Amino acid sequence: MRMQERMVLSPDAPVPGTAVDAGTAPPAARVERLTAGDAVVLVTLETDAAEPDPGLLAAASVYAWLGVRLFRVPDSQADAVREVLDMVASIEGTRPPKAARRGLA
Protein backbone atom coordinates (compact mmCIF):
# COMPACT_ATOMS: atom_id res chain seq x y z
CA MET A 1 0.00 0.00 0.00
CA ARG A 2 1.42 3.37 -1.00
CA MET A 3 1.05 6.16 1.54
CA GLN A 4 -0.37 9.42 0.29
CA GLU A 5 1.77 12.54 0.40
CA ARG A 6 1.47 14.59 3.56
CA MET A 7 1.00 18.31 3.09
CA VAL A 8 1.66 21.40 5.20
CA LEU A 9 -0.94 24.14 4.80
CA SER A 10 -0.69 27.77 5.85
CA PRO A 11 -3.16 29.03 8.47
CA ASP A 12 -5.28 30.82 5.85
CA ALA A 13 -5.32 28.03 3.23
CA PRO A 14 -8.77 26.63 2.44
CA VAL A 15 -9.52 23.12 3.65
CA PRO A 16 -9.76 20.72 0.71
CA GLY A 17 -13.37 19.65 0.21
CA THR A 18 -12.73 15.97 0.84
CA ALA A 19 -10.74 16.46 4.07
CA VAL A 20 -12.08 15.71 7.53
CA ASP A 21 -11.07 18.47 9.94
CA ALA A 22 -10.04 16.86 13.24
CA GLY A 23 -9.67 20.27 14.86
CA THR A 24 -6.85 21.92 16.77
CA ALA A 25 -4.51 19.48 18.54
CA PRO A 26 -7.16 16.74 18.83
CA PRO A 27 -6.74 13.73 21.12
CA ALA A 28 -4.85 10.83 19.55
CA ALA A 29 -7.83 8.49 20.01
CA ARG A 30 -10.02 10.78 17.89
CA VAL A 31 -7.35 10.94 15.18
CA GLU A 32 -7.01 7.14 15.19
CA ARG A 33 -10.76 6.77 14.64
CA LEU A 34 -10.75 9.27 11.79
CA THR A 35 -7.72 7.78 10.04
CA ALA A 36 -8.99 4.20 10.38
CA GLY A 37 -10.89 4.60 7.10
CA ASP A 38 -9.72 6.17 3.89
CA ALA A 39 -10.51 9.73 5.00
CA VAL A 40 -7.98 12.49 4.44
CA VAL A 41 -7.60 14.04 7.90
CA LEU A 42 -6.56 17.63 8.66
CA VAL A 43 -5.03 18.65 12.00
CA THR A 44 -4.38 22.24 13.03
CA LEU A 45 -1.41 22.95 15.28
CA GLU A 46 -0.92 26.39 16.82
CA THR A 47 1.93 28.21 18.53
CA ASP A 48 3.17 31.78 18.97
CA ALA A 49 6.82 30.71 18.72
CA ALA A 50 8.90 32.32 15.98
CA GLU A 51 11.45 29.48 16.07
CA PRO A 52 10.57 25.80 15.55
CA ASP A 53 8.48 24.73 18.55
CA PRO A 54 9.63 21.32 19.87
CA GLY A 55 6.19 20.51 21.28
CA LEU A 56 4.47 21.30 17.99
CA LEU A 57 7.02 19.23 16.06
CA ALA A 58 6.56 16.28 18.42
CA ALA A 59 2.79 16.49 18.03
CA ALA A 60 3.14 16.64 14.24
CA SER A 61 5.27 13.48 14.27
CA VAL A 62 2.69 11.58 16.34
CA TYR A 63 -0.20 12.72 14.15
CA ALA A 64 1.76 11.79 11.01
CA TRP A 65 2.46 8.34 12.43
CA LEU A 66 -1.27 7.96 13.11
CA GLY A 67 -2.02 8.72 9.44
CA VAL A 68 -2.88 12.43 9.29
CA ARG A 69 -2.11 13.78 5.82
CA LEU A 70 -2.86 17.51 6.11
CA PHE A 71 -1.28 19.81 8.67
CA ARG A 72 -2.29 23.44 9.16
CA VAL A 73 0.53 25.23 10.99
CA PRO A 74 1.80 28.80 11.43
CA ASP A 75 4.11 29.95 8.64
CA SER A 76 7.02 30.12 11.14
CA GLN A 77 6.70 26.35 11.69
CA ALA A 78 6.08 25.16 8.13
CA ASP A 79 9.66 24.25 7.14
CA ALA A 80 10.37 22.40 10.39
CA VAL A 81 7.07 20.49 10.19
CA ARG A 82 7.87 19.50 6.58
CA GLU A 83 11.19 18.05 7.80
CA VAL A 84 9.40 16.11 10.55
CA LEU A 85 6.89 14.71 8.04
CA ASP A 86 9.72 13.62 5.75
CA MET A 87 11.47 11.97 8.71
CA VAL A 88 8.33 10.05 9.69
CA ALA A 89 7.85 8.88 6.10
CA SER A 90 11.47 7.67 6.02
CA ILE A 91 11.01 5.77 9.28
CA GLU A 92 7.79 4.21 7.96
CA GLY A 93 9.64 3.16 4.83
CA THR A 94 7.34 5.10 2.50
CA ARG A 95 10.09 7.54 1.46
CA PRO A 96 13.77 6.86 0.96
CA PRO A 97 16.12 8.73 3.31
CA LYS A 98 17.62 11.94 1.94
CA ALA A 99 21.14 10.62 2.50
CA ALA A 100 22.26 7.15 3.47
CA ARG A 101 25.33 7.08 5.69
CA ARG A 102 26.98 4.10 7.15
CA GLY A 103 29.05 4.50 10.25
CA LEU A 104 32.08 2.32 10.68
CA ALA A 105 33.83 2.14 14.01
Backbone bond lengths (Angstrom), bond angles and torsions (degrees), N, CA, C in turn:
res aa  C-N    CA-C-N  psi(-1)  N-CA   C-N-CA  omega(-1)  CA-C   N-CA-C  phi
1 M - - - 1.451 - - 1.518 109.18 -
2 R 1.302 117.46 128.29 1.456 122.47 179.78 1.517 109.32 -89.84
3 M 1.332 116.19 129.15 1.457 120.72 177.91 1.520 109.18 -75.87
4 Q 1.298 116.36 143.61 1.454 121.69 176.35 1.527 109.42 -76.51
5 E 1.309 115.74 151.34 1.455 122.45 177.76 1.524 110.51 -60.98
6 R 1.304 115.66 137.43 1.464 120.70 174.20 1.521 108.14 -91.86
7 M 1.324 116.21 142.78 1.454 120.37 -176.54 1.521 111.18 -125.82
8 V 1.336 115.32 146.93 1.458 122.89 174.96 1.527 106.54 -106.27
9 L 1.326 115.59 125.35 1.459 121.60 -179.81 1.521 109.83 -110.22
10 S 1.319 116.53 147.81 1.458 120.41 175.01 1.523 108.77 -75.38
11 P 1.335 117.08 161.31 1.471 120.15 -176.84 1.532 114.29 -58.72
12 D 1.329 117.88 -27.22 1.464 119.84 -177.44 1.528 113.42 -100.81
13 A 1.322 117.77 5.03 1.470 120.98 179.30 1.528 109.55 -70.89
14 P 1.338 116.70 141.44 1.467 118.85 177.54 1.533 110.67 -69.12
15 V 1.305 114.85 148.84 1.466 120.54 177.04 1.523 107.83 -78.18
16 P 1.334 117.12 126.85 1.466 118.95 176.81 1.531 110.25 -55.65
17 G 1.315 116.02 142.23 1.463 121.69 -174.12 1.514 115.24 -57.94
18 T 1.316 117.92 -28.33 1.464 120.01 -177.05 1.523 113.19 -92.25
19 A 1.331 117.85 -2.16 1.463 121.22 -176.13 1.525 111.43 -82.59
20 V 1.322 114.65 146.75 1.457 122.16 173.69 1.522 106.42 -99.82
21 D 1.323 116.71 120.75 1.463 121.43 -178.75 1.523 109.06 -85.38
22 A 1.340 116.42 111.29 1.461 121.25 -179.84 1.519 111.77 -80.66
23 G 1.322 117.39 -10.33 1.461 120.49 178.29 1.519 111.97 99.36
24 T 1.327 114.47 -168.71 1.460 122.12 -178.61 1.518 109.74 -91.50
25 A 1.327 115.87 119.88 1.468 123.15 179.03 1.530 111.98 44.11
26 P 1.326 117.59 58.72 1.466 120.41 -178.13 1.533 111.89 -71.07
27 P 1.331 116.69 158.90 1.462 120.06 175.61 1.534 110.89 -61.60
28 A 1.313 115.64 146.76 1.469 121.03 -178.20 1.528 111.57 -58.78
29 A 1.324 117.71 -36.93 1.466 120.33 -179.10 1.532 110.92 -62.14
30 R 1.325 116.96 -39.47 1.469 120.46 177.89 1.527 110.21 -64.63
31 V 1.320 116.30 -43.22 1.466 120.77 179.89 1.520 110.11 -63.61
32 E 1.319 117.77 -41.68 1.471 120.78 178.20 1.515 111.26 -59.27
33 R 1.334 117.09 -42.31 1.469 120.28 179.05 1.529 110.63 -63.80
34 L 1.327 116.52 -42.68 1.462 119.99 -177.59 1.530 112.59 -69.24
35 T 1.323 116.80 -36.15 1.464 120.01 -178.03 1.527 112.67 -85.16
36 A 1.325 117.84 -5.61 1.462 120.68 -178.93 1.525 111.80 -63.37
37 G 1.321 117.06 -29.60 1.469 121.09 177.19 1.514 109.48 -92.82
38 D 1.299 115.25 -154.16 1.461 120.62 179.97 1.525 112.28 -98.28
39 A 1.327 118.20 12.80 1.457 121.62 -176.54 1.530 111.23 -67.85
40 V 1.322 114.85 142.74 1.459 121.51 171.75 1.527 105.69 -86.11
41 V 1.331 116.80 118.28 1.463 121.22 -173.75 1.523 109.97 -105.44
42 L 1.336 115.41 137.24 1.461 123.83 176.34 1.518 109.04 -109.97
43 V 1.332 116.29 133.21 1.466 122.89 174.18 1.518 107.63 -122.77
44 T 1.322 116.02 136.57 1.461 121.74 175.86 1.518 108.52 -104.44
45 L 1.332 115.64 129.78 1.462 121.74 177.18 1.522 107.84 -120.82
46 E 1.328 116.67 132.84 1.457 121.17 -175.63 1.521 111.43 -122.96
47 T 1.335 115.27 147.75 1.452 123.07 173.80 1.520 107.93 -162.84
48 D 1.328 115.79 156.69 1.468 121.09 175.02 1.519 111.18 -98.39
49 A 1.323 117.33 -2.53 1.464 121.72 -175.77 1.525 111.14 -66.81
50 A 1.332 115.09 137.66 1.467 120.44 176.63 1.525 110.74 -83.16
51 E 1.307 116.95 -30.08 1.466 123.65 178.24 1.525 108.40 -94.20
52 P 1.336 117.91 162.22 1.471 119.40 176.98 1.534 111.31 -52.37
53 D 1.304 115.94 127.76 1.463 123.68 -177.45 1.527 109.12 -92.19
54 P 1.345 117.68 113.62 1.475 119.74 -177.25 1.527 113.53 -57.02
55 G 1.319 117.99 -37.96 1.462 120.62 179.31 1.518 111.95 -65.66
56 L 1.321 116.63 -42.23 1.457 121.30 178.33 1.524 110.48 -64.66
57 L 1.332 116.57 -41.51 1.471 120.39 179.87 1.527 111.01 -66.27
58 A 1.319 116.90 -38.93 1.468 120.13 177.33 1.524 110.47 -63.93
59 A 1.333 116.12 -43.65 1.465 119.86 178.64 1.525 110.47 -62.41
60 A 1.324 117.09 -42.38 1.468 120.58 179.17 1.525 110.85 -60.04
61 S 1.332 117.17 -39.78 1.465 119.59 -179.55 1.527 111.37 -65.88
62 V 1.325 117.02 -40.13 1.470 120.43 178.96 1.525 110.12 -65.89
63 Y 1.330 116.61 -46.97 1.464 119.80 179.47 1.526 111.36 -61.31
64 A 1.336 116.89 -40.30 1.468 120.09 177.91 1.523 110.33 -62.31
65 W 1.314 116.85 -43.33 1.459 121.24 179.30 1.529 110.79 -61.33
66 L 1.347 115.99 -33.92 1.463 120.54 179.63 1.529 112.50 -77.57
67 G 1.343 117.60 -10.75 1.455 120.12 174.91 1.517 116.23 112.62
68 V 1.327 117.93 5.41 1.466 119.99 177.48 1.522 108.59 -65.64
69 R 1.343 116.60 137.96 1.463 119.93 -177.61 1.515 113.80 -113.64
70 L 1.332 118.44 -16.40 1.460 121.05 178.85 1.523 109.73 -123.07
71 F 1.312 115.76 131.43 1.461 121.98 -178.40 1.519 109.13 -126.36
72 R 1.324 116.46 121.10 1.465 121.19 175.14 1.529 106.26 -100.67
73 V 1.324 115.96 116.49 1.467 121.45 -176.83 1.531 109.53 -136.32
74 P 1.348 117.04 159.34 1.462 120.02 175.08 1.531 109.97 -60.30
75 D 1.329 115.77 149.58 1.461 120.42 -179.26 1.525 112.35 -55.75
76 S 1.345 117.64 -32.87 1.471 121.03 -179.54 1.523 112.79 -66.67
77 Q 1.325 117.29 -16.51 1.464 121.93 -177.03 1.524 113.24 -106.63
78 A 1.320 117.59 -8.15 1.468 121.63 -170.09 1.525 113.55 -59.06
79 D 1.332 118.19 -47.28 1.469 120.01 -177.84 1.527 111.72 -64.67
80 A 1.329 117.01 -42.75 1.464 120.54 -179.63 1.533 111.05 -66.35
81 V 1.330 116.90 -39.93 1.471 120.20 177.93 1.522 109.80 -64.76
82 R 1.323 118.07 -39.96 1.475 120.81 177.78 1.530 110.21 -58.85
83 E 1.340 117.04 -42.35 1.463 120.47 178.05 1.519 111.28 -63.03
84 V 1.326 117.02 -41.08 1.469 121.16 178.42 1.527 109.84 -63.07
85 L 1.322 117.45 -43.54 1.467 120.21 -179.63 1.527 111.37 -64.27
86 D 1.325 116.72 -38.13 1.467 120.16 176.08 1.526 110.74 -65.25
87 M 1.340 116.58 -39.89 1.461 120.54 178.77 1.528 110.93 -62.50
88 V 1.331 116.57 -45.62 1.468 120.24 179.79 1.525 110.32 -61.72
89 A 1.320 116.98 -42.22 1.474 120.08 179.06 1.528 110.68 -63.09
90 S 1.328 117.37 -37.38 1.469 120.18 177.77 1.518 111.00 -66.68
91 I 1.329 116.97 -41.06 1.467 120.56 178.68 1.524 110.45 -65.42
92 E 1.328 116.83 -39.40 1.473 120.99 178.38 1.525 112.27 -68.84
93 G 1.323 116.03 -20.15 1.456 120.04 -178.09 1.518 113.51 87.41
94 T 1.338 116.90 14.21 1.457 120.47 179.71 1.524 112.03 -95.45
95 R 1.320 117.36 -2.89 1.462 123.53 179.09 1.517 107.39 -147.20
96 P 1.320 117.45 133.84 1.464 117.83 178.29 1.527 110.30 -69.92
97 P 1.330 117.95 149.51 1.459 120.13 177.67 1.531 110.33 -61.69
98 K 1.321 115.41 152.82 1.468 120.43 -179.60 1.525 110.45 -64.19
99 A 1.332 116.59 -40.62 1.456 121.55 178.82 1.529 108.32 -143.13
100 A 1.289 116.03 132.38 1.459 120.41 177.80 1.535 108.05 -100.66
101 R 1.318 114.81 122.18 1.465 120.37 178.66 1.511 108.46 -125.16
102 R 1.284 114.00 141.83 1.441 119.34 179.97 1.517 108.09 -119.79
103 G 1.296 115.53 121.68 1.463 118.99 -179.29 1.511 111.08 -90.66
104 L 1.304 115.60 130.74 1.455 120.89 176.81 1.525 108.38 -116.90
105 A 1.295 115.83 131.14 1.461 120.02 -178.34 1.512 111.29 -87.04
